């Protein structure tokens, strides 16, 4: 069985700075895949990039979807908080 690291999905995030801080926390924990669903502000965003500190690669590789169903279509196991 292949073990893969989890992806982080943010649904309708309002502030780009918060997205950047999530990317920074992900970097600290060794997570690499960030997915956004309908972000409120234009993406990509300089404020998110600035807040991400050294997690620029996570910000640059972030995938954006218009619906949660599309974002989850490739997942087999999902946990929500």
N, C-alpha and C positions, 0 to 999 in steps of 0.2 A: 504494500500500500504506500502510495506517495504521500508524504506529509508536506504540506505547504503552509507558509505563514499566512495569517489572516490579512484580509484587506479591511481598511477602515472606510466606511461610507458615511458621508455627511449629507443629510437631506435638508434642502432649502437653507443652507447656512447664510446668515445675514451679513456678517462682517468679514471682510477679507483678512483682517488681522487674526481673527480666530482660526481661520483655515491655516494660516501660516504657523500659528502656535501649535496646532494639531500636527502639522508636518514636522515641526521641531521635536515634539514629544515622540512621534513615530520614529524619527531618526535615532533618538536616544534609546528606544526599545528594540531597534533592529527591524522595524517594519518598513515596507517599501511601497505598498500599493494603496494610494488614496483615490477615492471615487467621490465625485460630487454629483448630487442630483438637484437640478434647478437652483443653482446659486443665485442669490439676489443681485449681486453686482457682476459686472462684466468679467469674464475669465479669459485668459490669465490676468492677474491683477498685481500691480507693483507693490501695493500694501501687503498682500499675502507673501510675496517674495521677500520683502524686507523683514517681516516678522518671523520668517522661517529660519533666520540665521544661517546655519550651514546645511540646511535641508533643502537646498535649491533643486536638487535632482528629483526629490519627491514632488515638489511643486510643478516642475517642468513635465513630469510624467503623469500628472493627474489626469484621469479620464473624467469627462463630464457627460451626463445623461439628462434627458428631459423628463424621464419618469423613473420611479423606483422599480417598476416591473422590468424595464429594460436593463437597469443597473444590476438587478439580481438574476437575470436570465442565465448566466453562466455558473451560478453557485448552486451547490447541492445541500449546503448546510448553512443556516443563517441564524445569528443570535442578535437580538435587538435590545438596546437599553435606552 
